[in-house]
Structures are given as structure tokens and as C-alpha cells.
């Protein structure tokens, strides 16, 4: 049995893509990551979540 649903979507409902970074201002995902989220494997979701943590830690700003 797959546990894909165990890794929940990082969406927080602030769905605006930043033109400069290409990241969503709410969840820091790219449009491709958002579009493919429900088709991703556990491994791909975990990898994406790690990348989101790094994007936030890097101080990506949307000002």
C-alpha cells in the first residue's frame, strides 16, 4: 500500500506565482511542482519538500 497521501501538500492558499523567482509566494513551489504534486511518488514529494525548506532557508523574498 502506498502512503503518498502521508506527505500532504504544502499549499497554504496563497496561490500567487512570483515572476522573478517562478515560485509560489505561499508554498515556494514552481508551477510544475504544483501541477504534478498529486502524481508524484513518495520519493519525489519528499525531495520537493526538502527543496522547499531550502528555498525558504535561503531567504527567497517576494518584496
PDBQT receptor file of N, H, CA, C and O in Angstrom, charges set to zero:
ATOM      1  N   UNK A   1       0.834  -1.187   0.000  1.00  0.00    +0.000 N 
ATOM      2  CA  UNK A   1       0.000   0.000   0.000  1.00  0.00    +0.000 C 
ATOM      3  C   UNK A   1       0.874   1.245   0.000  1.00  0.00    +0.000 C 
ATOM      4  O   UNK A   1       1.837   1.321   0.762  1.00  0.00    +0.000 OA
ATOM      5  N   UNK A   2       0.559   2.202  -0.828  1.00  0.00    +0.000 N 
ATOM      6  H   UNK A   2      -0.224   2.140  -1.447  1.00  0.00    +0.000 HD
ATOM      7  CA  UNK A   2       1.315   3.442  -0.931  1.00  0.00    +0.000 C 
ATOM      8  C   UNK A   2       0.858   4.423   0.132  1.00  0.00    +0.000 C 
ATOM      9  O   UNK A   2      -0.311   4.441   0.521  1.00  0.00    +0.000 OA
ATOM     10  N   UNK A   3       1.796   5.241   0.599  1.00  0.00    +0.000 N 
ATOM     11  H   UNK A   3       2.745   5.227   0.284  1.00  0.00    +0.000 HD
ATOM     12  CA  UNK A   3       1.435   6.263   1.572  1.00  0.00    +0.000 C 
ATOM     13  C   UNK A   3       1.674   7.656   1.012  1.00  0.00    +0.000 C 
ATOM     14  O   UNK A   3       2.090   8.558   1.738  1.00  0.00    +0.000 OA
ATOM     15  N   UNK A   4       1.411   7.832  -0.278  1.00  0.00    +0.000 N 
ATOM     16  H   UNK A   4       1.072   7.098  -0.868  1.00  0.00    +0.000 HD
ATOM     17  CA  UNK A   4       1.600   9.130  -0.928  1.00  0.00    +0.000 C 
ATOM     18  C   UNK A   4       0.833  10.213  -0.189  1.00  0.00    +0.000 C 
ATOM     19  O   UNK A   4       1.325  11.334  -0.059  1.00  0.00    +0.000 OA
ATOM     20  N   UNK A   5      -0.373   9.898   0.302  1.00  0.00    +0.000 N 
ATOM     21  H   UNK A   5      -0.773   8.987   0.196  1.00  0.00    +0.000 HD
ATOM     22  CA  UNK A   5      -1.180  10.889   0.988  1.00  0.00    +0.000 C 
ATOM     23  C   UNK A   5      -0.559  11.323   2.309  1.00  0.00    +0.000 C 
ATOM     24  O   UNK A   5      -0.955  12.350   2.859  1.00  0.00    +0.000 OA
ATOM     25  N   UNK A   6       0.412  10.561   2.837  1.00  0.00    +0.000 N 
ATOM     26  H   UNK A   6       0.734   9.727   2.390  1.00  0.00    +0.000 HD
ATOM     27  CA  UNK A   6       1.060  10.918   4.091  1.00  0.00    +0.000 C 
ATOM     28  C   UNK A   6       1.871  12.201   3.963  1.00  0.00    +0.000 C 
ATOM     29  O   UNK A   6       2.054  12.911   4.952  1.00  0.00    +0.000 OA
ATOM     30  N   UNK A   7       2.351  12.506   2.790  1.00  0.00    +0.000 N 
ATOM     31  H   UNK A   7       2.203  11.929   1.986  1.00  0.00    +0.000 HD
ATOM     32  CA  UNK A   7       3.087  13.747   2.558  1.00  0.00    +0.000 C 
ATOM     33  C   UNK A   7       2.082  14.736   1.985  1.00  0.00    +0.000 C 
ATOM     34  O   UNK A   7       1.788  14.725   0.789  1.00  0.00    +0.000 OA
ATOM     35  N   UNK A   8       1.564  15.586   2.854  1.00  0.00    +0.000 N 
ATOM     36  H   UNK A   8       1.803  15.595   3.825  1.00  0.00    +0.000 HD
ATOM     37  CA  UNK A   8       0.493  16.494   2.453  1.00  0.00    +0.000 C 
ATOM     38  C   UNK A   8       1.027  17.646   1.610  1.00  0.00    +0.000 C 
ATOM     39  O   UNK A   8       2.206  17.994   1.674  1.00  0.00    +0.000 OA
ATOM     40  N   UNK A   9       0.149  18.214   0.837  1.00  0.00    +0.000 N 
ATOM     41  H   UNK A   9      -0.809  17.932   0.785  1.00  0.00    +0.000 HD
ATOM     42  CA  UNK A   9       0.502  19.358   0.007  1.00  0.00    +0.000 C 
ATOM     43  C   UNK A   9       0.930  20.529   0.888  1.00  0.00    +0.000 C 
ATOM     44  O   UNK A   9       0.303  20.792   1.914  1.00  0.00    +0.000 OA
ATOM     45  N   UNK A  10       1.987  21.232   0.499  1.00  0.00    +0.000 N 
ATOM     46  H   UNK A  10       2.496  21.019  -0.335  1.00  0.00    +0.000 HD
ATOM     47  CA  UNK A  10       2.429  22.394   1.265  1.00  0.00    +0.000 C 
ATOM     48  C   UNK A  10       1.609  23.657   0.976  1.00  0.00    +0.000 C 
ATOM     49  O   UNK A  10       1.915  24.726   1.503  1.00  0.00    +0.000 OA
ATOM     50  N   UNK A  11       0.584  23.538   0.154  1.00  0.00    +0.000 N 
ATOM     51  H   UNK A  11       0.336  22.669  -0.274  1.00  0.00    +0.000 HD
ATOM     52  CA  UNK A  11      -0.235  24.694  -0.204  1.00  0.00    +0.000 C 
ATOM     53  C   UNK A  11      -0.861  25.309   1.045  1.00  0.00    +0.000 C 
ATOM     54  O   UNK A  11      -1.425  24.603   1.881  1.00  0.00    +0.000 OA
ATOM     55  N   UNK A  12      -0.755  26.645   1.161  1.00  0.00    +0.000 N 
ATOM     56  H   UNK A  12      -0.298  27.218   0.481  1.00  0.00    +0.000 HD
ATOM     57  CA  UNK A  12      -1.386  27.359   2.274  1.00  0.00    +0.000 C 
ATOM     58  C   UNK A  12      -2.459  28.322   1.774  1.00  0.00    +0.000 C 
ATOM     59  O   UNK A  12      -2.952  29.159   2.530  1.00  0.00    +0.000 OA
ATOM     60  N   UNK A  13      -2.816  28.199   0.501  1.00  0.00    +0.000 N 
ATOM     61  H   UNK A  13      -2.415  27.519  -0.114  1.00  0.00    +0.000 HD
ATOM     62  CA  UNK A  13      -3.892  29.009  -0.047  1.00  0.00    +0.000 C 
ATOM     63  C   UNK A  13      -3.494  30.404  -0.482  1.00  0.00    +0.000 C 
ATOM     64  O   UNK A  13      -4.360  31.234  -0.758  1.00  0.00    +0.000 OA
ATOM     65  N   UNK A  14      -2.202  30.677  -0.548  1.00  0.00    +0.000 N 
ATOM     66  H   UNK A  14      -1.498  30.003  -0.324  1.00  0.00    +0.000 HD
ATOM     67  CA  UNK A  14      -1.704  31.961  -1.046  1.00  0.00    +0.000 C 
ATOM     68  C   UNK A  14      -1.082  31.671  -2.407  1.00  0.00    +0.000 C 
ATOM     69  O   UNK A  14       0.139  31.590  -2.540  1.00  0.00    +0.000 OA
ATOM     70  N   UNK A  15      -1.925  31.519  -3.400  1.00  0.00    +0.000 N 
ATOM     71  H   UNK A  15      -2.917  31.586  -3.292  1.00  0.00    +0.000 HD
ATOM     72  CA  UNK A  15      -1.506  30.984  -4.693  1.00  0.00    +0.000 C 
ATOM     73  C   UNK A  15      -1.209  32.097  -5.688  1.00  0.00    +0.000 C 
ATOM     74  O   UNK A  15      -2.036  32.437  -6.535  1.00  0.00    +0.000 OA
ATOM     75  N   UNK A  16      -0.011  32.653  -5.567  1.00  0.00    +0.000 N 
ATOM     76  H   UNK A  16       0.661  32.377  -4.879  1.00  0.00    +0.000 HD
ATOM     77  CA  UNK A  16       0.440  33.707  -6.465  1.00  0.00    +0.000 C 
ATOM     78  C   UNK A  16       1.870  33.406  -6.868  1.00  0.00    +0.000 C 
ATOM     79  O   UNK A  16       2.752  33.312  -6.015  1.00  0.00    +0.000 OA
ATOM     80  N   UNK A  17       2.103  33.254  -8.165  1.00  0.00    +0.000 N 
ATOM     81  H   UNK A  17       1.386  33.330  -8.858  1.00  0.00    +0.000 HD
ATOM     82  CA  UNK A  17       3.463  32.996  -8.633  1.00  0.00    +0.000 C 
ATOM     83  C   UNK A  17       4.227  34.303  -8.757  1.00  0.00    +0.000 C 
ATOM     84  O   UNK A  17       3.716  35.295  -9.277  1.00  0.00    +0.000 OA
ATOM     85  N   UNK A  18       5.459  34.283  -8.271  1.00  0.00    +0.000 N 
ATOM     86  H   UNK A  18       5.874  33.477  -7.849  1.00  0.00    +0.000 HD
ATOM     87  CA  UNK A  18       6.336  35.439  -8.370  1.00  0.00    +0.000 C 
ATOM     88  C   UNK A  18       7.053  35.393  -9.706  1.00  0.00    +0.000 C 
ATOM     89  O   UNK A  18       7.703  34.399 -10.029  1.00  0.00    +0.000 OA
ATOM     90  N   UNK A  19       6.942  36.460 -10.484  1.00  0.00    +0.000 N 
ATOM     91  H   UNK A  19       6.414  37.268 -10.222  1.00  0.00    +0.000 HD
ATOM     92  CA  UNK A  19       7.558  36.494 -11.812  1.00  0.00    +0.000 C 
ATOM     93  C   UNK A  19       9.080  36.383 -11.756  1.00  0.00    +0.000 C 
ATOM     94  O   UNK A  19       9.685  35.758 -12.627  1.00  0.00    +0.000 OA
ATOM     95  N   UNK A  20       9.698  36.975 -10.754  1.00  0.00    +0.000 N 
ATOM     96  H   UNK A  20       9.207  37.483 -10.046  1.00  0.00    +0.000 HD
ATOM     97  CA  UNK A  20      11.159  36.986 -10.670  1.00  0.00    +0.000 C 
ATOM     98  C   UNK A  20      11.735  35.622 -10.301  1.00  0.00    +0.000 C 
ATOM     99  O   UNK A  20      12.758  35.211 -10.848  1.00  0.00    +0.000 OA
ATOM    100  N   UNK A  21      11.080  34.920  -9.375  1.00  0.00    +0.000 N 
ATOM    101  H   UNK A  21      10.249  35.254  -8.931  1.00  0.00    +0.000 HD
ATOM    102  CA  UNK A  21      11.626  33.647  -8.897  1.00  0.00    +0.000 C 
ATOM    103  C   UNK A  21      10.981  32.433  -9.552  1.00  0.00    +0.000 C 
ATOM    104  O   UNK A  21      11.607  31.378  -9.658  1.00  0.00    +0.000 OA
ATOM    105  N   UNK A  22       9.737  32.575  -9.991  1.00  0.00    +0.000 N 
ATOM    106  H   UNK A  22       9.229  33.432  -9.905  1.00  0.00    +0.000 HD
ATOM    107  CA  UNK A  22       8.993  31.440 -10.518  1.00  0.00    +0.000 C 
ATOM    108  C   UNK A  22       8.384  30.578  -9.430  1.00  0.00    +0.000 C 
ATOM    109  O   UNK A  22       7.807  29.530  -9.722  1.00  0.00    +0.000 OA
ATOM    110  N   UNK A  23       8.506  31.005  -8.168  1.00  0.00    +0.000 N 
ATOM    111  H   UNK A  23       8.975  31.856  -7.931  1.00  0.00    +0.000 HD
ATOM    112  CA  UNK A  23       7.972  30.259  -7.034  1.00  0.00    +0.000 C 
ATOM    113  C   UNK A  23       6.639  30.843  -6.594  1.00  0.00    +0.000 C 
ATOM    114  O   UNK A  23       6.397  32.045  -6.711  1.00  0.00    +0.000 OA
ATOM    115  N   UNK A  24       5.776  29.965  -6.085  1.00  0.00    +0.000 N 
ATOM    116  H   UNK A  24       5.971  28.989  -5.990  1.00  0.00    +0.000 HD
ATOM    117  CA  UNK A  24       4.540  30.414  -5.459  1.00  0.00    +0.000 C 
ATOM    118  C   UNK A  24       4.911  31.165  -4.179  1.00  0.00    +0.000 C 
ATOM    119  O   UNK A  24       5.773  30.723  -3.419  1.00  0.00    +0.000 OA
ATOM    120  N   UNK A  25       4.265  32.282  -3.953  1.00  0.00    +0.000 N 
ATOM    121  H   UNK A  25       3.564  32.640  -4.570  1.00  0.00    +0.000 HD
ATOM    122  CA  UNK A  25       4.557  33.082  -2.764  1.00  0.00    +0.000 C 
ATOM    123  C   UNK A  25       4.036  32.441  -1.484  1.00  0.00    +0.000 C 
ATOM    124  O   UNK A  25       4.433  32.844  -0.391  1.00  0.00    +0.000 OA
ATOM    125  N   UNK A  26       3.165  31.462  -1.596  1.00  0.00    +0.000 N 
ATOM    126  H   UNK A  26       2.843  31.134  -2.484  1.00  0.00    +0.000 HD
ATOM    127  CA  UNK A  26       2.649  30.783  -0.411  1.00  0.00    +0.000 C 
ATOM    128  C   UNK A  26       3.421  29.534  -0.044  1.00  0.00    +0.000 C 
ATOM    129  O   UNK A  26       3.762  29.329   1.121  1.00  0.00    +0.000 OA
ATOM    130  N   UNK A  27       3.700  28.691  -1.037  1.00  0.00    +0.000 N 
ATOM    131  H   UNK A  27       3.423  28.857  -1.983  1.00  0.00    +0.000 HD
ATOM    132  CA  UNK A  27       4.307  27.387  -0.733  1.00  0.00    +0.000 C 
ATOM    133  C   UNK A  27       5.706  27.202  -1.320  1.00  0.00    +0.000 C 
ATOM    134  O   UNK A  27       6.355  26.187  -1.064  1.00  0.00    +0.000 OA
ATOM    135  N   UNK A  28       6.173  28.169  -2.099  1.00  0.00    +0.000 N 
ATOM    136  H   UNK A  28       5.646  28.993  -2.307  1.00  0.00    +0.000 HD
ATOM    137  CA  UNK A  28       7.519  28.135  -2.685  1.00  0.00    +0.000 C 
ATOM    138  C   UNK A  28       7.711  27.071  -3.760  1.00  0.00    +0.000 C 
ATOM    139  O   UNK A  28       8.843  26.766  -4.135  1.00  0.00    +0.000 OA
ATOM    140  N   UNK A  29       6.609  26.502  -4.260  1.00  0.00    +0.000 N 
ATOM    141  H   UNK A  29       5.689  26.749  -3.956  1.00  0.00    +0.000 HD
ATOM    142  CA  UNK A  29       6.746  25.531  -5.347  1.00  0.00    +0.000 C 
ATOM    143  C   UNK A  29       6.691  26.238  -6.693  1.00  0.00    +0.000 C 
ATOM    144  O   UNK A  29       6.157  27.342  -6.813  1.00  0.00    +0.000 OA
ATOM    145  N   UNK A  30       7.254  25.579  -7.706  1.00  0.00    +0.000 N 
ATOM    146  H   UNK A  30       7.687  24.683  -7.608  1.00  0.00    +0.000 HD
ATOM    147  CA  UNK A  30       7.119  26.059  -9.079  1.00  0.00    +0.000 C 
ATOM    148  C   UNK A  30       5.771  25.604  -9.619  1.00  0.00    +0.000 C 
ATOM    149  O   UNK A  30       5.124  24.741  -9.027  1.00  0.00    +0.000 OA
ATOM    150  N   UNK A  31       5.350  26.175 -10.728  1.00  0.00    +0.000 N 
ATOM    151  H   UNK A  31       5.877  26.876 -11.208  1.00  0.00    +0.000 HD
ATOM    152  CA  UNK A  31       4.077  25.768 -11.327  1.00  0.00    +0.000 C 
ATOM    153  C   UNK A  31       4.109  24.285 -11.697  1.00  0.00    +0.000 C 
ATOM    154  O   UNK A  31       3.094  23.598 -11.586  1.00  0.00    +0.000 OA
ATOM    155  N   UNK A  32       5.263  23.792 -12.135  1.00  0.00    +0.000 N 
ATOM    156  H   UNK A  32       6.087  24.350 -12.226  1.00  0.00    +0.000 HD
ATOM    157  CA  UNK A  32       5.383  22.378 -12.487  1.00  0.00    +0.000 C 
ATOM    158  C   UNK A  32       5.205  21.492 -11.255  1.00  0.00    +0.000 C 
ATOM    159  O   UNK A  32       4.532  20.463 -11.317  1.00  0.00    +0.000 OA
ATOM    160  N   UNK A  33       5.811  21.896 -10.132  1.00  0.00    +0.000 N 
ATOM    161  H   UNK A  33       6.357  22.732 -10.082  1.00  0.00    +0.000 HD
ATOM    162  CA  UNK A  33       5.676  21.123  -8.898  1.00  0.00    +0.000 C 
ATOM    163  C   UNK A  33       4.226  21.129  -8.404  1.00  0.00    +0.000 C 
ATOM    164  O   UNK A  33       3.725  20.113  -7.922  1.00  0.00    +0.000 OA
ATOM    165  N   UNK A  34       3.568  22.263  -8.526  1.00  0.00    +0.000 N 
ATOM    166  H   UNK A  34       3.975  23.088  -8.918  1.00  0.00    +0.000 HD
ATOM    167  CA  UNK A  34       2.162  22.367  -8.120  1.00  0.00    +0.000 C 
ATOM    168  C   UNK A  34       1.297  21.466  -8.996  1.00  0.00    +0.000 C 
ATOM    169  O   UNK A  34       0.460  20.710  -8.503  1.00  0.00    +0.000 OA
ATOM    170  N   UNK A  35       1.514  21.562 -10.279  1.00  0.00    +0.000 N 
ATOM    171  H   UNK A  35       2.194  22.176 -10.679  1.00  0.00    +0.000 HD
ATOM    172  CA  UNK A  35       0.716  20.799 -11.246  1.00  0.00    +0.000 C 
ATOM    173  C   UNK A  35       0.883  19.292 -11.053  1.00  0.00    +0.000 C 
ATOM    174  O   UNK A  35      -0.089  18.547 -11.174  1.00  0.00    +0.000 OA
ATOM    175  N   UNK A  36       2.087  18.839 -10.759  1.00  0.00    +0.000 N 
ATOM    176  H   UNK A  36       2.877  19.445 -10.661  1.00  0.00    +0.000 HD
ATOM    177  CA  UNK A  36       2.388  17.407 -10.691  1.00  0.00    +0.000 C 
ATOM    178  C   UNK A  36       2.260  16.801  -9.299  1.00  0.00    +0.000 C 
ATOM    179  O   UNK A  36       2.416  15.589  -9.147  1.00  0.00    +0.000 OA
ATOM    180  N   UNK A  37       1.981  17.606  -8.286  1.00  0.00    +0.000 N 
ATOM    181  H   UNK A  37       1.855  18.590  -8.410  1.00  0.00    +0.000 HD
ATOM    182  CA  UNK A  37       2.002  17.129  -6.900  1.00  0.00    +0.000 C 
ATOM    183  C   UNK A  37       1.245  15.821  -6.705  1.00  0.00    +0.000 C 
ATOM    184  O   UNK A  37       1.782  14.887  -6.110  1.00  0.00    +0.000 OA
ATOM    185  N   UNK A  38       0.015  15.734  -7.192  1.00  0.00    +0.000 N 
ATOM    186  H   UNK A  38      -0.422  16.493  -7.675  1.00  0.00    +0.000 HD
ATOM    187  CA  UNK A  38      -0.816  14.555  -6.934  1.00  0.00    +0.000 C 
ATOM    188  C   UNK A  38      -0.374  13.336  -7.735  1.00  0.00    +0.000 C 
ATOM    189  O   UNK A  38      -0.831  12.227  -7.462  1.00  0.00    +0.000 OA
ATOM    190  N   UNK A  39       0.504  13.518  -8.716  1.00  0.00    +0.000 N 
ATOM    191  H   UNK A  39       0.875  14.419  -8.938  1.00  0.00    +0.000 HD
ATOM    192  CA  UNK A  39       1.032  12.402  -9.499  1.00  0.00    +0.000 C 
ATOM    193  C   UNK A  39       2.410  11.954  -9.022  1.00  0.00    +0.000 C 
ATOM    194  O   UNK A  39       2.930  10.946  -9.501  1.00  0.00    +0.000 OA
ATOM    195  N   UNK A  40       3.005  12.686  -8.091  1.00  0.00    +0.000 N 
ATOM    196  H   UNK A  40       2.583  13.505  -7.702  1.00  0.00    +0.000 HD
ATOM    197  CA  UNK A  40       4.362  12.393  -7.629  1.00  0.00    +0.000 C 
ATOM    198  C   UNK A  40       4.396  11.173  -6.714  1.00  0.00    +0.000 C 
ATOM    199  O   UNK A  40       3.441  10.885  -5.993  1.00  0.00    +0.000 OA
ATOM    200  N   UNK A  41       5.519  10.466  -6.764  1.00  0.00    +0.000 N 
ATOM    201  H   UNK A  41       6.295  10.700  -7.351  1.00  0.00    +0.000 HD
ATOM    202  CA  UNK A  41       5.769   9.366  -5.835  1.00  0.00    +0.000 C 
ATOM    203  C   UNK A  41       6.124   9.937  -4.460  1.00  0.00    +0.000 C 
ATOM    204  O   UNK A  41       6.370  11.136  -4.322  1.00  0.00    +0.000 OA
ATOM    205  N   UNK A  42       6.147   9.070  -3.448  1.00  0.00    +0.000 N 
ATOM    206  H   UNK A  42       5.948   8.097  -3.559  1.00  0.00    +0.000 HD
ATOM    207  CA  UNK A  42       6.577   9.488  -2.113  1.00  0.00    +0.000 C 
ATOM    208  C   UNK A  42       7.957  10.128  -2.166  1.00  0.00    +0.000 C 
ATOM    209  O   UNK A  42       8.201  11.161  -1.544  1.00  0.00    +0.000 OA
ATOM    210  N   UNK A  43       8.850   9.503  -2.915  1.00  0.00    +0.000 N 
ATOM    211  H   UNK A  43       8.652   8.663  -3.421  1.00  0.00    +0.000 HD
ATOM    212  CA  UNK A  43      10.224   9.985  -3.001  1.00  0.00    +0.000 C 
ATOM    213  C   UNK A  43      10.280  11.372  -3.637  1.00  0.00    +0.000 C 
ATOM    214  O   UNK A  43      11.011  12.245  -3.169  1.00  0.00    +0.000 OA
ATOM    215  N   UNK A  44       9.514  11.568  -4.692  1.00  0.00    +0.000 N 
ATOM    216  H   UNK A  44       8.921  10.858  -5.071  1.00  0.00    +0.000 HD
ATOM    217  CA  UNK A  44       9.505  12.866  -5.371  1.00  0.00    +0.000 C 
ATOM    218  C   UNK A  44       8.904  13.944  -4.478  1.00  0.00    +0.000 C 
ATOM    219  O   UNK A  44       9.387  15.076  -4.456  1.00  0.00    +0.000 OA
ATOM    220  N   UNK A  45       7.854  13.598  -3.746  1.00  0.00    +0.000 N 
ATOM    221  H   UNK A  45       7.461  12.678  -3.765  1.00  0.00    +0.000 HD
ATOM    222  CA  UNK A  45       7.254  14.573  -2.827  1.00  0.00    +0.000 C 
ATOM    223  C   UNK A  45       8.225  14.939  -1.714  1.00  0.00    +0.000 C 
ATOM    224  O   UNK A  45       8.357  16.111  -1.359  1.00  0.00    +0.000 OA
ATOM    225  N   UNK A  46       8.902  13.942  -1.167  1.00  0.00    +0.000 N 
ATOM    226  H   UNK A  46       8.795  12.990  -1.455  1.00  0.00    +0.000 HD
ATOM    227  CA  UNK A  46       9.870  14.201  -0.101  1.00  0.00    +0.000 C 
ATOM    228  C   UNK A  46      11.009  15.073  -0.614  1.00  0.00    +0.000 C 
ATOM    229  O   UNK A  46      11.458  15.984   0.082  1.00  0.00    +0.000 OA
ATOM    230  N   UNK A  47      11.472  14.802  -1.811  1.00  0.00    +0.000 N 
ATOM    231  H   UNK A  47      11.107  14.062  -2.377  1.00  0.00    +0.000 HD
ATOM    232  CA  UNK A  47      12.538  15.608  -2.416  1.00  0.00    +0.000 C 
ATOM    233  C   UNK A  47      12.071  17.047  -2.596  1.00  0.00    +0.000 C 
ATOM    234  O   UNK A  47      12.803  17.984  -2.278  1.00  0.00    +0.000 OA
ATOM    235  N   UNK A  48      10.868  17.223  -3.098  1.00  0.00    +0.000 N 
ATOM    236  H   UNK A  48      10.273  16.462  -3.356  1.00  0.00    +0.000 HD
ATOM    237  CA  UNK A  48      10.322  18.562  -3.292  1.00  0.00    +0.000 C 
ATOM    238  C   UNK A  48      10.196  19.288  -1.958  1.00  0.00    +0.000 C 
ATOM    239  O   UNK A  48      10.544  20.465  -1.862  1.00  0.00    +0.000 OA
ATOM    240  N   UNK A  49       9.708  18.608  -0.936  1.00  0.00    +0.000 N 
ATOM    241  H   UNK A  49       9.425  17.652  -1.014  1.00  0.00    +0.000 HD
ATOM    242  CA  UNK A  49       9.568  19.235   0.379  1.00  0.00    +0.000 C 
ATOM    243  C   UNK A  49      10.922  19.702   0.907  1.00  0.00    +0.000 C 
ATOM    244  O   UNK A  49      11.015  20.778   1.498  1.00  0.00    +0.000 OA
ATOM    245  N   UNK A  50      11.971  18.908   0.702  1.00  0.00    +0.000 N 
ATOM    246  H   UNK A  50      11.896  18.033   0.222  1.00  0.00    +0.000 HD
ATOM    247  CA  UNK A  50      13.310  19.314   1.108  1.00  0.00    +0.000 C 
ATOM    248  C   UNK A  50      13.789  20.537   0.355  1.00  0.00    +0.000 C 
ATOM    249  O   UNK A  50      14.447  21.407   0.924  1.00  0.00    +0.000 OA
ATOM    250  N   UNK A  51      13.462  20.602  -0.918  1.00  0.00    +0.000 N 
ATOM    251  H   UNK A  51      12.927  19.895  -1.380  1.00  0.00    +0.000 HD
ATOM    252  CA  UNK A  51      13.832  21.765  -1.720  1.00  0.00    +0.000 C 
ATOM    253  C   UNK A  51      13.082  23.009  -1.255  1.00  0.00    +0.000 C 
ATOM    254  O   UNK A  51      13.636  24.108  -1.274  1.00  0.00    +0.000 OA
ATOM    255  N   UNK A  52      11.837  22.849  -0.842  1.00  0.00    +0.000 N 
ATOM    256  H   UNK A  52      11.387  21.956  -0.826  1.00  0.00    +0.000 HD
ATOM    257  CA  UNK A  52      11.060  23.989  -0.342  1.00  0.00    +0.000 C 
ATOM    258  C   UNK A  52      11.692  24.528   0.931  1.00  0.00    +0.000 C 
ATOM    259  O   UNK A  52      11.811  25.741   1.107  1.00  0.00    +0.000 OA
ATOM    260  N   UNK A  53      12.097  23.625   1.819  1.00  0.00    +0.000 N 
ATOM    261  H   UNK A  53      12.000  22.640   1.676  1.00  0.00    +0.000 HD
ATOM    262  CA  UNK A  53      12.766  24.045   3.046  1.00  0.00    +0.000 C 
ATOM    263  C   UNK A  53      14.013  24.856   2.723  1.00  0.00    +0.000 C 
ATOM    264  O   UNK A  53      14.284  25.871   3.365  1.00  0.00    +0.000 OA
ATOM    265  N   UNK A  54      14.768  24.409   1.730  1.00  0.00    +0.000 N 
ATOM    266  H   UNK A  54      14.548  23.585   1.209  1.00  0.00    +0.000 HD
ATOM    267  CA  UNK A  54      15.988  25.114   1.349  1.00  0.00    +0.000 C 
ATOM    268  C   UNK A  54      15.667  26.469   0.736  1.00  0.00    +0.000 C 
ATOM    269  O   UNK A  54      16.354  27.451   1.018  1.00  0.00    +0.000 OA
ATOM    270  N   UNK A  55      14.643  26.539  -0.090  1.00  0.00    +0.000 N 
ATOM    271  H   UNK A  55      14.085  25.741  -0.319  1.00  0.00    +0.000 HD
ATOM    272  CA  UNK A  55      14.247  27.819  -0.690  1.00  0.00    +0.000 C 
ATOM    273  C   UNK A  55      13.879  28.828   0.390  1.00  0.00    +0.000 C 
ATOM    274  O   UNK A  55      14.263  29.995   0.312  1.00  0.00    +0.000 OA
ATOM    275  N   UNK A  56      13.137  28.378   1.395  1.00  0.00    +0.000 N 
ATOM    276  H   UNK A  56      12.825  27.430   1.458  1.00  0.00    +0.000 HD
ATOM    277  CA  UNK A  56      12.756  29.276   2.491  1.00  0.00    +0.000 C 
ATOM    278  C   UNK A  56      13.980  29.674   3.310  1.00  0.00    +0.000 C 
ATOM    279  O   UNK A  56      14.117  30.835   3.696  1.00  0.00    +0.000 OA
ATOM    280  N   UNK A  57      14.871  28.716   3.578  1.00  0.00    +0.000 N 
ATOM    281  H   UNK A  57      14.760  27.773   3.264  1.00  0.00    +0.000 HD
ATOM    282  CA  UNK A  57      16.076  28.986   4.360  1.00  0.00    +0.000 C 
ATOM    283  C   UNK A  57      17.012  29.946   3.637  1.00  0.00    +0.000 C 
ATOM    284  O   UNK A  57      17.725  30.725   4.269  1.00  0.00    +0.000 OA
ATOM    285  N   UNK A  58      17.004  29.885   2.313  1.00  0.00    +0.000 N 
ATOM    286  H   UNK A  58      16.424  29.253   1.800  1.00  0.00    +0.000 HD
ATOM    287  CA  UNK A  58      17.846  30.783   1.523  1.00  0.00    +0.000 C 
ATOM    288  C   UNK A  58      17.358  32.222   1.591  1.00  0.00    +0.000 C 
ATOM    289  O   UNK A  58      18.034  33.139   1.125  1.00  0.00    +0.000 OA
ATOM    290  N   UNK A  59      16.187  32.412   2.170  1.00  0.00    +0.000 N 
ATOM    291  H   UNK A  59      15.637  31.666   2.549  1.00  0.00    +0.000 HD
ATOM    292  CA  UNK A  59      15.660  33.760   2.327  1.00  0.00    +0.000 C 
ATOM    293  C   UNK A  59      15.060  34.331   1.067  1.00  0.00    +0.000 C 
ATOM    294  O   UNK A  59      15.046  35.547   0.875  1.00  0.00    +0.000 OA
ATOM    295  N   UNK A  60      14.559  33.454   0.198  1.00  0.00    +0.000 N 
ATOM    296  H   UNK A  60      14.571  32.467   0.354  1.00  0.00    +0.000 HD
ATOM    297  CA  UNK A  60      13.893  33.933  -1.003  1.00  0.00    +0.000 C 
ATOM    298  C   UNK A  60      12.821  34.922  -0.585  1.00  0.00    +0.000 C 
ATOM    299  O   UNK A  60      11.929  34.593   0.196  1.00  0.00    +0.000 OA
ATOM    300  N   UNK A  61      12.912  36.126  -1.106  1.00  0.00    +0.000 N 
ATOM    301  H   UNK A  61      13.637  36.394  -1.741  1.00  0.00    +0.000 HD
ATOM    302  CA  UNK A  61      11.982  37.191  -0.739  1.00  0.00    +0.000 C 
ATOM    303  C   UNK A  61      11.109  37.561  -1.919  1.00  0.00    +0.000 C 
ATOM    304  O   UNK A  61      11.539  37.485  -3.070  1.00  0.00    +0.000 OA
ATOM    305  N   UNK A  62       9.895  37.958  -1.634  1.00  0.00    +0.000 N 
ATOM    306  H   UNK A  62       9.546  38.020  -0.699  1.00  0.00    +0.000 HD
ATOM    307  CA  UNK A  62       8.967  38.335  -2.687  1.00  0.00    +0.000 C 
ATOM    308  C   UNK A  62       8.637  39.822  -2.644  1.00  0.00    +0.000 C 
ATOM    309  O   UNK A  62       7.657  40.259  -3.248  1.00  0.00    +0.000 OA
ATOM    310  N   UNK A  63       9.439  40.589  -1.943  1.00  0.00    +0.000 N 
ATOM    311  H   UNK A  63      10.235  40.233  -1.453  1.00  0.00    +0.000 HD
ATOM    312  CA  UNK A  63       9.206  42.043  -1.872  1.00  0.00    +0.000 C 
ATOM    313  C   UNK A  63       9.561  42.738  -3.156  1.00  0.00    +0.000 C 
ATOM    314  O   UNK A  63       9.423  43.958  -3.257  1.00  0.00    +0.000 OA
TER     315      UNK A  63
